[in-house]
């Protein structure tokens, strides 16, 4: 099959770039030093490729991601790096033989984990991103409360998400400051795990015992800006459906690429705006109606979540088609 | 079932507000004066409710929307108000008994319609939105070409999408200017149909024979700003998963609401930012972990496209659950 046979819009993954990204990351963070985050691709076929590179523990953002990973035989060590109140489905996974660790940052989330049948937790510590996580000085008390509730505390997590796109060298200095908080909390909490980091800080963060990077596999134009050695593996293939004297229109729009990080990029063209099912762009060289064009999204995670499937390609050849099987909640 | 039983994030549709919106629109634009656009809800159960209000012709943006509408028995008069090059699946619908009219704006899209087995077209005219549509002065020639290719030309369409959120009275004046172009093109093209308009211009546009409004049914905060008599029927239900001294966090994020029109709104709170699965907000009154909060998205169409289902609710009671069955392409 060729990409010209695909219904557009279609998510394309360049096989060579993907494999190079996986190999580069595995060389830097081998085996358990990396806990790949599946939220960035939501695709068990891609997670299986990450497992083949030696990473058998995975990070998830939703209960659904845990369920589908476990069902695919990838549930040896799943971290739900997020707080959940409704833990019944997680408990069912544990009963079914998966290893599931969940983040807790409050008495309520500890009670929910215990009540739902989850046995292992990480204490989530706020290291500067204004989101989840307890204050660092409360982490020890929460660990005690979790143990009192019968839970095994594996350690801490703390996501320095606000630093991912900060340019070097500030990124390194700020990561050190954030991780100082986490390492101190880890001392209070006990346990072997210090889980943190992401694609932006994968080299800066030398304090975490495991890095939760996800975007490195497929990449996006936001991450491309910081100069890491990962290539743009993901694009959205579109068809030119209309050509006007001063612009052209693709059948790729808001419903096939996420706009939270801004407009997408088209090589050799200026993107003017996106509508639900359209991108209006100004090509440098004339394009014809029916031509296929690849669009690079600014943010990979929510773009992938809009698609039912992704196609692994080598040039114009479609090698495999993978269901994006971890969508929804 | 109560909304407290739902897994979050969950799409809620307030039954009373929805029914009021449908009734208000049907009173203003009865029967064939409205051709509801299904792209705004992607849900045949909701389209069936629109049909019950007397609107039996529908507007679609994708081939998939046409297919699912036809399969649901709602294919009496479907307009695919978009250019398509791969028309084979549309031809199959026509063969299966659905009435499908497709927009054309070029020799290529006319050839595709004819080759794919579509029998009826509208000539799409650019009325000022820099997107699809032929120049008005070319519409007559395209109609001749379509007839020469064996197609029945039902008339014209022209979407004044750039005017939807313009405040009155400018919106009325600019709509008149745009529709002057379309009416003139309609004279050159022939046929009975002048299809145009949307929720923003549903009262301004008195030149179109049918209005393609969609957002009026569920609404969003962007459209709420122009003061039309449609209420916010749609919200995303979230659970408070973490509470910090200066903010709280919901399990609703970029993957459950679209950000292309900006941040969502929470009554009685200030939204700070959204991440993949989180909204960080500052509530006016304290909230507790586990509380349920409704989030109003800025743009309804791409928000709905992120969800597998929507729940029709009356207060805290879940009345029905509808699959969002027109997603994908």
Interface residues (C-beta under 8 A of the other chain):
Chain A: X7 X8 X9 X39 X61 X62 X63 X82 X83 X84 X85 X86 X105 X106 X108 X109 X126 X130 X131 X132 X133 X135 X161 X239 X241 X242 X243 X244 X246 X247 X249 X251 X254 X255 X256 X258 X259 X260 X272 X273 X274 X275 X276 X277 X278 X280 X288 X289 X290 X299 X301 X302 X305 X306 X307 X308 X327 X328 X329
Chain B: X7 X8 X9 X39 X61 X62 X63 X82 X83 X84 X85 X86 X105 X106 X108 X109 X126 X130 X131 X132 X133 X135 X161 X239 X241 X242 X243 X244 X246 X247 X249 X251 X254 X255 X256 X258 X259 X260 X272 X273 X274 X275 X276 X277 X278 X280 X288 X289 X290 X299 X301 X302 X305 X306 X307 X308 X327 X328 X329
